[in-house]
Amino acid sequence: MHKILLIQGPNMSYLGKRQPEIYGKTTAARLDALLLAHAQKNSYALEIFYTHSEP
């Protein structure tokens, strides 16, 4: 089984809340659910990690 680590960066928690006319109405939680369902359907292990650190 393939494994994927998705690292989400700063401000991703604002998805769906901040300027939805630009970024859309999909929240980070909804995006996570969609990605996890897709990974499971395709036999991938997906781990999603959020960080607020910037380089």
C-alpha positions, 0 to 999 in steps of 0.5 A, a space after each residue: 500500500 502506498 503512503 502519502 503524507 499531505 502537509 497543509 500550510 498556514 491559513 488552511 484552516 480559513 478555507 471556506 471562511 475567508 474570502 469564499 468568493 475567491 477561494 470557494 466555500 469548501 472548508 478544510 474539514 470537507 477537503 480532508 474528508 474528500 481526500 481521505 475518501 479518495 485515498 481509501 477508494 484507491 488503496 492509499 494510506 493518507 495522513 494529513 498534517 496541519 502546520 502553521 510554521 512558515 520557512 
